[in-house]
Amino acid sequence: MGLMLTPGDDDVTSPDVSWSYTGFNMFREWLARTEGFTLAEMNGFGGDRMWSSVSTTLAPLLDHPDDEGSLTPAQCAAALPRLEAITGQQHEDGDPVDERRVDDVRQLVTVVRYCLEKDVELIFC
């Protein structure tokens, strides 16, 4: 059992990206660190730091229920440049965790671009 992020176009051939729930949590923790904060400190993740105190276009992705709801095309458009920038950043050479997370971001970028091309939501299921 896991989580999939998929375009809301009802086309079974659309690109998607999936993780186990644990894997998605690890991905979000890594993204938060990349953005300069710790996810566990945030409201809804065990801490009491408010999301309004964080300045990142990835907040709607990071502060989202695991397996329901969606991101709007506007939220996808706002997050896409930052996601693309993350794939181009220098990460520790040979670190398999960083390599895996960057690959996850690349897959997510593919899905987000598709959502924008089709003007559909990014569905969490």
Secondary structure, DSSP 8 states (H G I E B T S, - for coil): --EEEEETT--TTS--EEE-HHHHHHHHHHHHHHTTS-GGGBBTTTB-B-GGG---TTHHHHSS-SSS-EE-HHHHHHHHHHHHHHHHS---TT-HHHHHHHHHHHHHHHHHHHHHHHT--EEE-
